[in-house]
């Protein structure tokens, strides 16, 4: 059973009117990038319409964007900002080992079951240089009690949930985890920071994590 299907929702979303929040870089990303060396190579994994890829390119970094939704990549290409784009899957990256100084994946890699997630994490580690950093987000288990009253949900495999709703992308599989489970998933990384943060709606808890790839 294919579980990383949320790109079907997002490709249709990018083809319509895009809300301003999807065009504005997150503060965490801006602060993280302040520590980069000039001209550092960055992969924006699951780049959407490029709110982070375009901002990082404008800041002078060598940016590559990948997403499974072609309309998002088309929007980045149309901006003509020097970002290299690829349409592809997050768990099979078309890049050489150690190709990037840094990898970003904001609200992306939890779209799938644990097998997809583990393969994606292995690919992130593979394409990062030793000592390179990863900034990402994951869904916190603390969010589930807020999601379940909104729509019926069921756990289709370990920590992987789908919800019976046509609102947003929640009918596609999403992975929720505790801090201990999250750290166990990221083998070969050192955790530099981790916090469980509520996003714009009540109960919308996400793990924000910065990791360093071990040699």
For each residue, the residues with C-beta under 8 A, 3 or more apart:
1:
2: 5
3: 112 113 115 116 156 157 160 172 173
4: 7 68 89 90 91 111 112 116 173
5: 2 8 111 172 173
6: 9 10 111 112 169 172 173 174
7: 4 10 11 67 68 69 111
8: 5 11 12 172
9: 6 12 13 168 169 172
10: 6 7 13 14 48 67 69 72 169
11: 7 8 14 15 68 69 70 71 72
12: 8 9 15 16
13: 9 10 16 18
14: 10 11 18 48 49 69 71 72 75
15: 11 12 71
16: 12 13
17:
18: 13 14 22 23 49 75
19: 22 23
20: 23 24
21: 24 200
22: 18 19 48 49 51
23: 18 19 20 49 51
24: 20 21 51
25: 29 30 51 52 55
26: 29 30 52 106
27: 30 31
28: 31 32 135 208
29: 25 26 32 33 52 55 56 104 106 135
30: 25 26 27 33 34 55
31: 27 28 34
32: 28 29 35 36 102 104 133 135 210
33: 29 30 36 42 56 59 61 102
34: 30 31
35: 32
36: 32 33 40 42 61 101 102
37: 40 101
38: 60
39: 60 61 62
40: 36 37 61 62 101 102
41: 61 62 63 64 99 100 101 102
42: 33 36 56 61 62 63 64 100 101 102 103 104
43: 63 64 65 66 93 95 99 100 102 103 104 127
44: 47 50 52 53 56 63 64 65 66 104 105
45: 66 90 93 103 104 105 108 109 124
46: 66 67 68 90 105 106 107 108 109
47: 44 50 52 53 65 66 67 72 73 76 85
48: 10 14 22 51 67 69 72
49: 14 18 22 23 72 75 76
50: 44 47 53 54 65 72 75 76 79 81 83
51: 22 23 24 25 48 54 55
52: 25 26 29 44 47 55 56 104 106
53: 44 47 50 56 57 63 65 76 81 83
54: 50 51 57 58 76 79 81 83
55: 25 29 30 51 52 58 59
56: 29 33 42 44 52 53 59 61 63 104
57: 53 54 60 61 63 81 82 83
58: 54 55 81
59: 33 55 56
60: 38 39 57
61: 33 36 39 40 41 42 56 57
62: 39 40 41 42
63: 41 42 43 44 53 56 57 82 83 84
64: 41 42 43 44 83 84 85 86 95 100
65: 43 44 47 50 53 73 76 83 84 85 86
66: 43 44 45 46 47 85 86 87 88 90 93 94
67: 7 10 46 47 48 70 72 73 87 88
68: 4 7 11 46 87 88 89 90
69: 7 10 11 14 48 72 73 87
70: 11 67 73 74 87
71: 11 14 15 74 75
72: 10 11 14 47 48 49 50 67 69 75 76
73: 47 65 67 69 70 76 77 85 86 87
74: 70 71 77 78
75: 14 18 49 50 71 72 78 79
76: 47 49 50 53 54 65 72 73 79 81 83 85
77: 73 74 80 83 85
78: 74 75
79: 50 54 75 76 83
80: 77
81: 50 53 54 57 58 76
82: 57 63
83: 50 53 54 57 63 64 65 76 77 79
84: 63 64 65
85: 47 64 65 66 73 76 77
86: 64 65 66 73 94
87: 66 67 68 69 70 73
88: 66 67 68 92 93 94
89: 4 68 92
90: 4 45 46 66 68 93 105 108 109 116 120 123
91: 4 112 116 119 120 123
92: 88 89 119 123
93: 43 45 66 88 90 123 124 126 127
94: 66 86 88
95: 43 64 99 100 127
96: 99 127
97: 126 127
98: 126 127 128 129 130
99: 41 43 95 96 127 129
100: 41 42 43 64 95 103 127 128 129 132
101: 36 37 40 41 42 128 129 132 133
102: 32 33 36 40 41 42 43 128 132 133 134 135
103: 42 43 45 100 124 127 128 132 133 134 135 136
104: 29 32 42 43 44 45 52 56 134 135 136
105: 44 45 46 90 108 109 124 134 135 136 137
106: 26 29 46 52 135 136 137
107: 46 110 137 206
108: 45 46 90 105 111 136 137
109: 45 46 90 105 112 117 120 121 124 136 138
110: 107 117 137 138 139 174 175 176
111: 4 5 6 7 108 116 169 172 173 174 175
112: 3 4 6 91 109 115 116 117 120 160 173 175
113: 3 116 117 156 157 158 160 173 175
114: 117 118 157 158 159 160 175 185
115: 3 112 118 119
116: 3 4 90 91 111 112 113 119 120
117: 109 110 112 113 114 120 121 175 185
118: 114 115 121 122 185
119: 91 92 115 116 122 123
120: 90 91 109 112 116 117 123 124
121: 109 117 118 124 125 185 186 187
122: 118 119 125 126
123: 90 91 92 93 119 120 126 127
124: 45 93 103 105 109 120 121 127 128 134
125: 121 122 128 188 189 213
126: 93 97 98 122 123
127: 43 93 95 96 97 98 99 100 103 123 124
128: 98 100 101 102 103 124 125 132 133 134 213
129: 98 99 100 101 132 213
130: 98 213 214 215
131: 212 213 215
132: 100 101 102 103 128 129 212 213
133: 32 101 102 103 128 192 210 211 212 213
134: 102 103 104 105 124 128 189 209 210 211 212 213
135: 28 29 32 102 103 104 105 106 209 210
136: 103 104 105 106 108 109 209 211
137: 105 106 107 108 110 206 207 208 209
138: 109 110 175 177 182 206 207 209
139: 110 143 174 175 176 177 205 206 207
140: 143 176 177 178 196 205 206 207
141: 144 159 176 177 178
142: 145 196 203 205
143: 139 140 146 147 176 203 204 205 206
144: 141 147 148 153 161 176
145: 142 148 149 203
146: 143 149 150 202 203 204 205
147: 143 144 150 151 153 161 163 170 203
148: 144 145 151 152 153
149: 145 146
150: 146 147 163 165
151: 147 148 163 164 165 167 170
152: 148 163 164
153: 144 147 148 161 162 163 164 170
154: 161 162
155: 158 159 160 161
156: 3 113 160 161 162 173
157: 3 113 114 160
158: 113 114 155
159: 114 141 155 175 176 177 181
160: 3 112 113 114 155 156 157 173 174 175
161: 144 147 153 154 155 156 173 174 175 176
162: 153 154 156 170 171 172 173 174
163: 147 150 151 152 153 170 171
164: 151 152 153 171
165: 150 151 168 170 171
166: 171
167: 151 170
168: 9 165
169: 6 9 10 111 172 174
170: 147 151 153 162 163 165 167 174
171: 162 163 164 165 166
172: 3 5 6 8 9 111 162 169
173: 3 4 5 6 111 112 113 156 160 161 162
174: 6 110 111 139 160 161 162 169 170
175: 110 111 112 113 114 117 138 139 159 160 161
176: 110 139 140 141 143 144 159 161
177: 138 139 140 141 159 181 182 185 207
178: 140 141 181 182
179: 182 183 194 196 207
180: 183 184
181: 159 177 178 184 185
182: 138 177 178 179 185 186 194 207 209
183: 179 180 186 191 194
184: 180 181 187
185: 114 117 118 121 177 181 182
186: 121 182 183 189 191 209 211
187: 121 184
188: 125 213 214
189: 125 134 186 211 212 213 214
190: 211 212 214
191: 183 186 194 209 210 211
192: 133 210 211 212
193: 208 209 210
194: 179 182 183 191 207 208 209 210
195: 207 208
196: 140 142 179 205 206 207 208
197: 205 206 207 208
198: 202 203 204 205 206
199: 204 205 206
200: 21 204
201: 204
202: 146 198
203: 142 143 145 146 147 198
204: 143 146 198 199 200 201
205: 139 140 142 143 146 196 197 198 199
206: 107 137 138 139 140 143 196 197 198 199
207: 137 138 139 140 177 179 182 194 195 196 197
208: 28 137 193 194 195 196 197
209: 134 135 136 137 138 182 186 191 193 194
210: 32 133 134 135 191 192 193 194
211: 133 134 136 186 189 190 191 192
212: 131 132 133 134 189 190 192
213: 125 128 129 130 131 132 133 134 188 189
214: 130 188 189 190
215: 130 131
